[in-house]
Every structure is written in structure tokens, then in C-alpha cells.
């Protein structure tokens, strides 16, 4: 090893000033850093002050730029320990930055820092993945946020794995080598190839299919740079993700139940909203015909955990009817407000229905009609109903990719009452609520699936019982009335008479508009959707679901 160099000499020429910013280039060992400054002296002319008193408050602009540049420069020079020392979690940063070259086999790294925005400094990454004589380019964007370390007041980088790559979560790492799982060629139900380029929503679905079926589909693994998930990501349902394929390998074939026509329509519909998700099923079998999300990252349609709002009243109504607490044409209270367990529950705009029936309350989505029955129920009644009749909240669905199978926890007092109208601790996603509508349509729970169980001989989940013929007929009457005359009538116009629907609006803390839900069936097809922060479900998610039902019927 050569002698350790001392501080670099100052440049004899002034750096070029471009549009009020100074461009600084730091080179060495094949690495380059292009950092943009908003005027003033360069980072080489400054050092972090070493005061006896611990600084407090947000870092200054100079501190932000200096800390970010020190971190990025050390990283690009392949000095992980030095870069990690400028963070608030040196051990974690050292491990991941060391792996950047050792495990991910990345070289010729160039970072271009953008204009600072407060404590955040964005940057772009260009690098080369080099493995056993094969090179491929890699490019992406990330950012660092500078915070003040509480122990000594120093301005340091707020360490998160996403600094290294935006797809990294805690415990994840970047690895280049032969992928543990061979690639797959996923097909729709008609034999056409499914790709993320053609169907953007399917990116995470295709990752999940590969992880589940890659080894048994007959393919051969290729060499890839990929995100290898840690335990926390695995528990969250995230699959390993390929970033760069150096050699593609030989894909095996996996056939799905997706309809190319409905999938294309679902993609188009969710793109009309900022945060929308939808699922369509064949009610009689549980085959998933379409799944789409307007945000193409997290799969809200399958893995979302959101309060379902008034769509939960389908399950609650089945419970009340079975217990003799409600009947479609029986008089039922719907006051403006109702207090239970110390909470005061309201209807939308505090409406009331005087002398109305339960069918009228269901069709107009009267909250107090359900809250008023809480005192007559046991704490676990709704949980048992969801599990025993609708196959939910048992964490045992096996559709072929990761899912959240609904959650209806046992609660007491006001939270139990809130769960009757899809608030409290109840959590669902469009897959769950499409299955609820399908169960009402067919009378029997059919676990949804994306790949036929015969492919890997897995056992599908079942429900322990069905509703009586009378209860089922009453429940269908409620949903048909809502589709024809209630809050779902506008969206479901022209789809009758063999149909049923329920709207929902779920309040979310610190969110101006509620999440809008809609679930419905027509013929042998069921569908459900959600538009987060969209407002009333009939206006937002309703048109998305209705479009698929029209196309699929």
C-alpha cells in the first residue's frame, strides 16, 4: 500500500460557475462525483465545525451540502467505512455499502448530485454491473436526507437502505450472481404472454409468480443483479426483484387465470385515478380474471390493508339477519347519530330515515342502523361470521402469490361497534371484497386463485359453513336493491337485473377525503375496487368496477 495522502491541494484555477452553481468533480479509481452547489465555496474549503456545545435545530444549507458531498464522495471512491462515518448508523451503512461492490459487483460508479431541497439532496447513479466477463449498465435515482445527530450535534446522513437503491428495505441487499430462482414466462388464460411492459400493474405479481413457481416450472436460472429480500420484507409479502439481467437463463412456463381483455381494461381504468386498485373474479370458481393498481409498486389489490368502510356491511348484514336482528322489509332504526362505548357515530351529513326498513338503511348506507345493534352482539360474532362464512381473517389463502387475506379482529366496546361498518380494526383489500361479493352471488366461499392449484398440488382455503337459503336470499335482495335504487345505482345503471352491489367510504386520519370502495357482482363475475382519498365509493371506485362487469358479462 502507498503512503496515505494528506489533504488535497486547493485548485489553482477557479471552478466553473454555471447558472449560479459551482460544478465540482472528484475522481479516483474509476469513480466520479458531480456535485452541484448553490454558490459559495466548495466542500473542500469547509469542514464541519467542532464545537464543544452540541448543536441543535435543523442543519444549515452549508451543513447539508457538506455532509451529503462527504458521504457521496467516499461511497464513490469505494471507501464504505468513511462514507458510513457520515451517517447516523455506521454499522448498517458499512455493511450495505461494502456489499455494493463485493456482492453486487458494481464498478465505474458515477453519482450526479442535484439541487438541494431543504435537508434533502437528490442524486443520480450510473454504474456497471460486472460479473464473470459480462458487463451491463445500471442507472437509477435516489436521495440523501441530512439530519442532526443527537449525540454530538453533527450533521449526518439519515441512513436508510433506500439511499443505496430505492427498492431496498431494512434487511435487504443487492446481489449479482446466478439467481436462485429460474425466470418464468407467465401466460394469460388464452396463452398470451404477460409482461410488465404490456401490463404495468403486473410487475409485483410476476415477481411473486417467479418466486413461487420458478423452480418447478422447468426453467434454468440466469445471472442477475437483484434485490434479495430480508426477513422483514419477506413478512411484508415482498419478493426478490431483478434489476439487471446479465444472462437471461431459460424461463419455465406458468399459466394464470387472467383474462387479457379484462386485464387491459383494468389497467386503463385504474390509471384514471391517482391511487386506485381493482380485482375481478369468476364467482363460481374463484379464478382471478384481472388485478390492477394505479401505483405500479405496492400491490394494494392483493396486499393492501385498508378499512373497507360500508362494504363491510355485507358481512354484518348476514350476521344480523341470521340472528333475527334485521330483515329487508322489517322496520329498522336509522337515527342521525348513535352513541356506543363512549363514541358518537354519525351518518353521512347526519341524515336519518324515519320509519324506514332495513333495506332502505342498507341501500342508503346508514351507519347508525348497524351501530344500534352492537349491544345485542358478542365481541367475537363478526370475526366468526367473516371466518366461517366468507373465509376471511384466517391467513390461509394460497392464490399463487403473496396476499393479505383480510383481518377482522375480536374487539370490544366502541371499536367493536365501528368494525360493524368497516372501521375500527377491520382491514381488507379489493381481492377480499371481490371474494365477499362472489360468496353472496354463489352462496359458497371459493378461495380466489391466480394459478390453478393442480400446478403445485396446493390445498385451497375453505369456509366451514354457508348461509341458509333464506339469509342468502335476503342478502342478495339488499345488494340488488342497492344496485338498482341505492348508492350504487348510478354506477350499476344498465347492468341489471342479475346483479348486486355495495358502496363504501372509509375515513382515514389526516386525510381530507375518505377512501372510496365499491364491490359488486353481475352474472358469474364479481369485482371490487378502492380509490384512496377519492371520496364516495359510488363516484370513484364504482365506475371502475362497473366497467369490468360490463365487459366481462
VMD Tcl script that draws the C-alpha trace (Angstrom):
set ca {
  {0.00 0.00 0.00}
  {1.22 3.54 -0.78}
  {1.55 6.32 1.69}
  {-1.69 7.86 2.86}
  {-2.19 11.20 1.14}
  {-2.77 14.33 3.14}
  {-5.41 16.90 2.41}
  {-5.62 17.69 -1.30}
  {-4.15 20.95 -2.53}
  {-6.54 23.69 -3.48}
  {-7.11 24.02 -7.22}
  {-5.05 26.79 -8.79}
  {-7.90 27.71 -11.15}
  {-11.37 28.70 -10.09}
  {-14.13 26.15 -10.72}
  {-16.58 26.98 -13.49}
  {-19.73 28.78 -12.42}
  {-22.83 27.51 -14.24}
  {-26.11 29.39 -13.72}
  {-25.19 30.43 -10.20}
  {-23.97 26.92 -9.27}
  {-20.46 25.51 -9.00}
  {-19.75 22.08 -10.55}
  {-17.21 20.04 -8.60}
  {-15.70 16.80 -9.95}
  {-13.95 14.34 -7.67}
  {-12.21 11.49 -9.47}
  {-10.29 8.42 -8.49}
  {-10.18 4.64 -9.07}
  {-12.70 4.74 -11.85}
  {-15.26 6.66 -9.80}
  {-16.59 10.15 -10.50}
  {-18.75 12.52 -8.44}
  {-20.50 15.50 -9.93}
  {-21.90 17.62 -7.08}
  {-23.87 20.80 -7.66}
  {-23.58 23.69 -5.23}
  {-25.79 26.72 -4.97}
  {-22.93 29.22 -4.72}
  {-20.26 29.89 -2.13}
  {-17.05 27.94 -1.55}
  {-16.75 24.24 -2.35}
  {-16.87 21.47 0.25}
  {-13.07 21.23 0.19}
  {-12.95 24.77 1.61}
  {-15.12 23.87 4.57}
  {-15.02 21.44 7.44}
  {-17.73 20.57 9.88}
  {-17.30 22.73 12.95}
  {-16.12 21.03 16.07}
  {-17.83 22.84 18.90}
  {-17.87 21.83 22.49}
  {-21.53 22.75 22.65}
  {-23.86 20.30 20.92}
  {-25.68 21.96 18.06}
  {-29.45 21.67 17.85}
  {-32.07 22.52 15.29}
  {-32.20 21.68 11.59}
  {-28.88 21.50 9.70}
  {-27.96 24.62 7.74}
  {-27.73 24.66 3.95}
  {-23.92 24.50 4.16}
  {-24.06 21.55 6.57}
  {-26.50 19.68 4.33}
  {-24.36 20.13 1.22}
  {-21.13 19.35 3.03}
  {-22.40 16.18 4.72}
  {-24.02 14.92 1.52}
  {-20.87 15.51 -0.52}
  {-18.59 13.83 2.04}
  {-20.87 10.79 2.07}
  {-21.24 10.52 -1.70}
  {-17.56 11.14 -2.39}
  {-16.43 8.41 0.00}
  {-19.02 5.99 -1.35}
  {-17.92 6.53 -4.95}
  {-14.26 6.08 -4.01}
  {-15.25 2.69 -2.64}
  {-14.50 3.75 0.92}
  {-17.57 2.33 2.71}
  {-16.30 2.87 6.25}
  {-15.51 6.51 5.53}
  {-18.93 7.05 3.93}
  {-20.68 5.25 6.78}
  {-18.99 7.54 9.29}
  {-21.02 10.41 7.83}
  {-24.31 8.64 8.67}
  {-26.30 8.08 11.84}
  {-25.96 4.27 11.58}
  {-22.38 3.43 10.65}
  {-22.58 -0.39 11.07}
  {-25.63 -0.77 8.82}
  {-24.26 1.65 6.26}
  {-20.86 -0.07 6.19}
  {-22.42 -3.47 5.56}
  {-24.63 -2.34 2.68}
  {-22.03 -0.10 1.04}
  {-19.41 -2.84 1.27}
  {-21.82 -5.21 -0.45}
  {-22.35 -2.68 -3.22}
  {-19.07 -3.73 -4.80}
  {-18.41 -7.07 -3.11}
  {-21.84 -8.69 -3.55}
  {-23.49 -6.61 -6.25}
  {-20.29 -6.42 -8.35}
  {-20.80 -2.79 -9.30}
  {-17.96 -0.70 -10.69}
  {-17.37 2.57 -12.56}
  {-19.89 4.29 -10.32}
  {-20.75 7.91 -11.08}
  {-23.07 9.98 -8.92}
  {-24.58 13.26 -10.04}
  {-25.99 15.31 -7.17}
  {-28.91 17.57 -7.92}
  {-30.10 20.79 -6.33}
  {-30.67 20.66 -2.60}
  {-34.26 20.96 -1.37}
  {-34.18 21.71 2.34}
  {-32.34 18.85 4.04}
  {-32.71 16.55 1.03}
  {-30.16 16.15 -1.76}
  {-31.24 14.03 -4.75}
  {-28.67 12.25 -6.88}
  {-28.49 10.06 -9.96}
  {-26.48 6.87 -10.19}
  {-24.75 5.35 -13.19}
  {-22.74 2.17 -12.75}
  {-21.68 -1.03 -14.46}
  {-22.66 -4.50 -13.27}
  {-19.64 -6.70 -13.98}
  {-19.70 -10.43 -13.39}
  {-17.52 -13.17 -14.90}
  {-16.67 -11.22 -18.02}
  {-20.15 -9.80 -18.67}
  {-20.92 -6.12 -18.19}
  {-24.30 -4.39 -18.17}
  {-25.19 -0.75 -17.36}
  {-27.28 0.27 -14.35}
  {-28.91 3.66 -13.81}
  {-31.34 4.91 -11.17}
  {-32.09 7.88 -8.90}
  {-32.00 8.18 -5.12}
  {-31.52 10.83 -2.44}
  {-29.99 11.53 0.95}
  {-31.54 13.48 3.80}
  {-29.23 15.18 6.28}
  {-30.21 15.29 9.95}
  {-28.54 16.39 13.15}
  {-27.11 13.55 15.21}
  {-28.40 13.88 18.77}
  {-25.23 12.59 20.44}
  {-22.89 15.31 19.18}
  {-24.99 17.65 17.04}
  {-23.12 16.74 13.85}
  {-24.91 16.99 10.51}
  {-25.02 13.44 9.09}
  {-26.91 11.42 6.52}
  {-30.13 9.87 7.80}
  {-29.28 6.26 6.98}
  {-31.83 4.15 5.18}
  {-31.19 1.23 2.79}
  {-33.16 3.15 0.14}
  {-30.25 5.61 -0.05}
  {-28.25 2.91 -1.84}
  {-31.18 1.88 -4.05}
  {-34.85 2.94 -3.78}
  {-36.06 -0.69 -3.83}
  {-34.09 -1.66 -0.72}
  {-35.82 -2.09 2.63}
  {-34.35 -2.93 6.03}
  {-32.50 -6.26 5.82}
  {-32.46 -6.36 2.01}
  {-29.25 -6.44 -0.05}
  {-28.05 -6.21 -3.64}
  {-26.55 -9.39 -5.08}
  {-25.21 -10.29 -8.53}
  {-24.89 -13.95 -9.42}
  {-26.88 -16.90 -10.58}
  {-30.42 -16.24 -9.48}
  {-31.71 -18.78 -7.01}
  {-34.99 -18.97 -8.88}
  {-35.22 -19.52 -12.66}
  {-37.16 -16.96 -14.69}
  {-40.70 -17.69 -15.83}
  {-42.85 -16.93 -18.83}
  {-46.28 -16.12 -17.42}
  {-49.27 -16.70 -19.67}
  {-52.84 -15.44 -19.53}
  {-55.78 -17.85 -19.68}
  {-55.70 -17.73 -23.50}
  {-51.98 -18.49 -23.78}
  {-50.71 -14.95 -24.40}
  {-47.56 -13.79 -22.62}
  {-47.95 -11.47 -19.63}
  {-45.25 -8.84 -19.25}
  {-44.85 -5.77 -17.08}
  {-44.24 -3.72 -20.21}
  {-47.69 -4.61 -21.54}
  {-49.46 -4.71 -18.17}
  {-47.59 -2.37 -15.74}
  {-49.64 -3.46 -12.72}
  {-48.33 -7.00 -13.00}
  {-44.73 -6.21 -12.08}
  {-45.02 -7.36 -8.46}
  {-47.37 -10.18 -9.46}
  {-44.82 -11.56 -11.95}
  {-42.11 -11.33 -9.28}
  {-44.31 -13.33 -6.93}
  {-45.11 -15.94 -9.57}
  {-41.43 -16.43 -10.29}
  {-40.58 -16.86 -6.62}
  {-43.40 -19.37 -6.13}
  {-43.22 -21.39 -9.35}
  {-39.81 -20.68 -10.91}
  {-38.06 -23.82 -9.72}
  {-40.87 -26.19 -10.65}
  {-41.75 -24.59 -14.00}
  {-38.78 -26.22 -15.76}
  {-36.60 -23.15 -16.37}
  {-32.87 -22.56 -15.88}
  {-31.56 -19.76 -13.70}
  {-29.74 -16.83 -15.29}
  {-27.22 -14.35 -13.89}
  {-28.78 -11.19 -12.47}
  {-28.34 -8.20 -10.23}
  {-31.29 -8.41 -7.91}
  {-32.71 -7.21 -4.64}
  {-32.60 -10.12 -2.22}
  {-35.21 -9.61 0.45}
  {-34.56 -9.89 4.17}
  {-36.87 -11.28 6.83}
  {-38.84 -8.05 7.33}
  {-39.55 -7.68 3.61}
  {-40.50 -11.35 3.38}
  {-43.02 -10.97 6.17}
  {-44.41 -7.94 4.34}
  {-45.01 -10.12 1.29}
  {-42.27 -8.60 -0.89}
  {-40.49 -10.84 -3.39}
  {-36.92 -10.69 -4.67}
  {-36.65 -8.24 -7.56}
  {-34.47 -8.40 -10.67}
  {-32.77 -5.08 -11.51}
  {-30.44 -6.16 -14.35}
  {-30.26 -9.48 -16.21}
  {-26.73 -10.28 -17.37}
  {-27.82 -13.58 -18.85}
  {-31.50 -14.31 -19.14}
  {-31.49 -18.01 -18.42}
  {-34.25 -20.25 -19.74}
  {-37.75 -19.42 -18.48}
  {-40.29 -22.01 -17.45}
  {-43.96 -21.51 -18.31}
  {-46.66 -20.65 -15.77}
  {-50.26 -20.29 -16.92}
  {-52.52 -17.94 -14.97}
  {-56.26 -17.36 -14.86}
  {-56.02 -13.73 -16.02}
  {-58.16 -12.57 -18.91}
  {-56.17 -10.42 -21.38}
  {-59.26 -8.37 -22.23}
  {-60.21 -7.67 -18.63}
  {-56.60 -7.11 -17.54}
  {-56.09 -4.49 -20.24}
  {-59.35 -2.79 -19.26}
  {-58.44 -2.85 -15.56}
  {-55.08 -1.22 -16.27}
  {-56.78 1.52 -18.26}
  {-59.40 2.16 -15.60}
  {-57.07 2.46 -12.60}
  {-54.80 4.84 -14.50}
  {-57.64 7.36 -14.41}
  {-57.17 7.70 -10.62}
  {-54.09 8.54 -8.59}
  {-54.42 5.68 -6.08}
  {-56.79 3.03 -7.36}
  {-56.82 -0.77 -7.20}
  {-59.27 -3.33 -8.59}
  {-59.77 -7.10 -8.79}
  {-62.21 -9.14 -10.87}
  {-63.13 -12.79 -10.20}
  {-65.15 -15.59 -11.70}
  {-67.63 -16.01 -8.84}
  {-68.33 -19.72 -9.30}
  {-64.66 -20.80 -9.20}
  {-62.58 -18.03 -7.60}
  {-60.42 -17.62 -10.71}
  {-58.84 -14.17 -10.76}
  {-59.58 -12.51 -14.09}
  {-57.89 -9.13 -13.56}
  {-55.80 -7.26 -11.00}
  {-54.57 -3.70 -11.39}
  {-53.10 -0.84 -9.36}
  {-52.57 2.73 -10.48}
  {-49.35 2.82 -8.45}
  {-47.24 0.11 -10.03}
  {-45.12 -0.58 -6.95}
  {-47.00 -1.99 -3.97}
  {-49.81 -4.39 -4.89}
  {-52.71 -2.81 -2.98}
  {-55.22 -5.00 -4.82}
  {-53.80 -8.19 -3.23}
  {-51.81 -6.99 -0.24}
  {-53.47 -3.76 0.83}
  {-54.58 -3.40 4.44}
  {-57.30 -0.77 4.42}
  {-60.52 -0.19 6.35}
  {-63.27 -1.30 3.91}
  {-65.90 1.14 5.15}
  {-69.52 0.34 4.41}
  {-68.74 -2.56 2.06}
  {-68.22 -4.46 5.34}
  {-71.96 -4.07 5.94}
  {-72.47 -7.03 3.62}
  {-70.87 -9.33 6.19}
  {-72.51 -7.50 9.10}
  {-75.95 -7.75 7.46}
  {-75.57 -11.50 7.05}
  {-74.84 -11.68 10.77}
  {-77.79 -9.51 11.79}
  {-80.18 -11.43 9.52}
  {-79.03 -14.79 10.89}
  {-79.54 -13.57 14.45}
  {-83.02 -12.23 13.70}
  {-81.93 -8.64 14.33}
  {-82.75 -7.42 10.82}
  {-84.79 -8.34 7.75}
  {-85.03 -6.49 4.41}
  {-88.61 -5.28 4.78}
  {-88.68 -5.02 8.57}
  {-88.75 -1.61 10.25}
  {-85.26 -0.66 11.41}
  {-83.89 2.42 13.22}
  {-81.69 4.89 11.37}
  {-81.23 7.97 13.59}
  {-78.85 10.82 12.71}
  {-76.38 9.75 15.38}
  {-75.94 6.88 17.82}
  {-73.58 6.67 20.80}
  {-71.94 3.44 21.89}
  {-68.94 2.73 24.08}
  {-68.21 6.41 24.55}
  {-68.09 7.18 20.80}
  {-70.71 9.12 18.90}
  {-71.32 7.68 15.43}
  {-72.76 9.75 12.56}
  {-74.35 9.13 9.20}
  {-73.05 10.94 6.14}
  {-74.30 14.55 6.50}
  {-76.21 13.37 9.60}
  {-79.14 12.07 7.57}
  {-81.82 9.92 9.16}
  {-84.54 7.61 7.86}
  {-87.74 7.82 9.89}
  {-89.89 4.70 9.88}
  {-87.69 3.09 7.23}
  {-86.83 -0.55 6.59}
  {-83.51 -2.30 6.94}
  {-83.36 -2.49 3.14}
  {-83.64 1.28 2.96}
  {-80.85 1.66 5.53}
  {-78.59 -0.75 3.65}
  {-79.29 0.90 0.31}
  {-78.51 4.36 1.62}
  {-75.64 3.07 3.79}
  {-76.96 4.19 7.16}
  {-74.23 3.72 9.78}
  {-76.44 4.05 12.83}
  {-78.68 1.21 11.64}
  {-75.74 -1.10 12.30}
  {-74.17 0.62 15.31}
  {-77.52 0.43 17.13}
  {-77.28 -3.38 17.06}
  {-73.83 -3.59 18.67}
  {-75.25 -4.01 22.17}
  {-77.01 -7.20 21.04}
  {-73.84 -8.83 19.69}
  {-70.92 -10.66 21.28}
  {-67.42 -9.32 20.76}
  {-66.40 -12.22 18.52}
  {-69.61 -12.52 16.46}
  {-68.36 -10.55 13.47}
  {-64.97 -12.28 13.48}
  {-66.61 -15.70 13.41}
  {-69.00 -14.64 10.65}
  {-66.13 -13.42 8.47}
  {-64.15 -16.60 9.03}
  {-66.87 -19.25 8.95}
  {-68.96 -17.94 6.04}
  {-66.66 -15.73 3.98}
  {-63.30 -17.49 4.51}
  {-61.59 -14.31 5.70}
  {-59.18 -13.42 8.51}
  {-57.53 -16.84 8.82}
  {-54.31 -16.13 6.88}
  {-54.59 -19.32 4.82}
  {-55.30 -18.27 1.24}
  {-52.90 -19.67 -1.34}
  {-53.63 -17.90 -4.60}
  {-50.14 -18.33 -6.11}
  {-48.60 -15.01 -4.96}
  {-48.49 -13.21 -1.58}
  {-51.78 -11.79 -0.30}
  {-53.40 -10.32 2.78}
  {-56.47 -12.40 3.49}
  {-58.44 -9.80 5.40}
  {-58.38 -9.06 9.11}
  {-61.41 -8.93 11.39}
  {-60.02 -8.99 14.92}
  {-62.10 -9.55 18.01}
  {-62.79 -6.15 19.59}
  {-64.95 -4.72 22.33}
  {-66.79 -1.52 23.10}
  {-66.70 1.28 20.56}
  {-64.08 -0.37 18.29}
  {-66.31 -3.46 18.03}
  {-69.22 -1.23 17.02}
  {-67.01 0.57 14.49}
  {-66.00 -2.75 12.95}
  {-69.65 -3.37 12.02}
  {-69.37 -0.52 9.49}
  {-65.89 -1.42 8.27}
  {-63.86 0.85 10.53}
  {-62.13 0.05 13.83}
  {-59.55 -2.67 13.34}
  {-61.08 -4.26 10.23}
  {-58.71 -4.36 7.24}
  {-59.38 -5.54 3.68}
  {-58.24 -5.12 0.09}
  {-60.06 -5.39 -3.27}
  {-59.28 -9.12 -3.55}
  {-61.01 -9.77 -0.22}
  {-64.07 -7.67 -1.03}
  {-64.45 -9.13 -4.53}
  {-64.49 -12.53 -2.83}
  {-67.23 -11.32 -0.44}
  {-69.42 -10.30 -3.38}
  {-68.68 -13.62 -5.11}
  {-69.71 -15.53 -1.96}
  {-73.05 -13.72 -1.88}
  {-73.60 -14.44 -5.57}
  {-72.84 -18.18 -5.41}
  {-73.75 -18.91 -1.80}
  {-70.40 -20.62 -1.17}
  {-66.93 -19.27 -0.49}
  {-64.46 -20.12 -3.27}
  {-60.92 -19.11 -2.40}
  {-59.60 -16.85 -5.18}
  {-56.59 -18.12 -7.13}
  {-54.28 -16.86 -9.85}
  {-52.67 -20.20 -10.74}
  {-54.65 -23.43 -10.70}
  {-53.99 -25.49 -7.54}
  {-53.29 -28.54 -9.71}
  {-49.99 -26.94 -10.81}
  {-48.36 -27.40 -7.41}
  {-50.97 -29.54 -5.63}
  {-51.71 -26.91 -3.01}
  {-54.91 -27.01 -1.00}
  {-57.22 -24.02 -1.28}
  {-58.81 -22.50 1.79}
  {-62.45 -23.26 2.59}
  {-65.16 -21.82 4.82}
  {-66.70 -24.04 7.47}
  {-70.33 -23.27 6.67}
  {-72.73 -21.49 4.32}
  {-75.65 -19.17 4.93}
  {-79.15 -20.57 4.99}
  {-81.19 -20.21 1.80}
  {-83.39 -17.59 3.48}
  {-80.48 -15.49 4.77}
  {-78.74 -15.70 1.40}
  {-81.90 -14.62 -0.42}
  {-82.31 -11.66 1.94}
  {-78.68 -10.62 1.48}
  {-78.98 -10.73 -2.31}
  {-82.15 -8.66 -2.08}
  {-80.27 -5.99 -0.14}
  {-77.43 -5.85 -2.67}
  {-79.79 -5.87 -5.66}
  {-81.80 -3.01 -4.15}
  {-78.61 -1.01 -3.62}
  {-77.55 -1.60 -7.21}
  {-80.96 -0.57 -8.55}
  {-82.03 2.23 -6.21}
  {-79.34 2.89 -3.61}
  {-75.90 4.46 -3.50}
  {-74.61 2.12 -6.24}
  {-77.42 2.82 -8.73}
  {-75.60 5.34 -10.91}
  {-72.51 3.18 -11.41}
  {-74.53 -0.02 -11.96}
  {-77.04 1.53 -14.37}
  {-77.91 -0.84 -17.21}
  {-76.33 -3.92 -15.63}
  {-79.44 -5.49 -14.04}
  {-81.37 -7.43 -13.10}
  {-78.95 -10.24 -12.13}
  {-76.69 -8.01 -10.08}
  {-75.90 -6.64 -6.64}
  {-73.59 -4.02 -5.19}
  {-72.45 -2.12 -2.11}
  {-70.59 1.16 -1.79}
  {-68.26 2.26 0.99}
  {-66.42 5.28 2.28}
  {-63.72 4.72 4.90}
  {-62.46 7.63 6.96}
  {-58.68 7.83 7.37}
  {-56.87 10.01 9.91}
  {-55.17 13.11 8.45}
  {-56.79 12.52 5.06}
  {-59.21 15.12 3.70}
  {-61.29 12.70 1.64}
  {-62.24 9.13 2.61}
  {-61.16 6.05 0.72}
  {-63.89 5.14 -1.75}
  {-64.88 1.45 -2.01}
  {-67.19 -0.46 -4.34}
  {-67.94 -4.17 -4.61}
  {-70.46 -5.82 -6.89}
  {-71.42 -8.88 -8.91}
  {-73.18 -9.47 -12.21}
  {-73.82 -12.90 -13.60}
  {-70.84 -15.11 -12.78}
  {-68.44 -12.24 -12.24}
  {-67.58 -10.32 -9.08}
  {-65.35 -7.30 -8.70}
  {-64.19 -4.82 -6.07}
  {-62.12 -1.68 -6.12}
  {-60.83 1.11 -3.92}
  {-59.70 4.65 -4.67}
  {-57.64 6.02 -1.78}
  {-58.51 9.57 -0.76}
  {-61.03 9.60 -3.60}
  {-64.27 10.30 -1.77}
  {-67.52 8.38 -2.05}
  {-67.12 4.89 -3.49}
  {-70.06 5.14 -5.86}
  {-68.42 8.08 -7.61}
  {-64.81 6.88 -7.66}
  {-64.38 3.10 -7.44}
  {-67.89 2.40 -8.80}
  {-67.19 3.27 -12.45}
  {-64.00 1.16 -12.42}
  {-65.81 -1.94 -11.14}
  {-68.88 -1.40 -13.34}
  {-66.72 -1.14 -16.47}
  {-65.18 -4.55 -15.80}
  {-68.56 -6.12 -15.02}
  {-69.99 -4.79 -18.29}
  {-67.02 -6.08 -20.25}
  {-66.96 -9.48 -18.60}
  {-70.66 -10.28 -18.65}
}
mol new
graphics top color blue
foreach p $ca { graphics top sphere $p radius 0.5 }
foreach p [lrange $ca 0 end-1] q [lrange $ca 1 end] { graphics top cylinder $p $q radius 0.2 }
display resetview
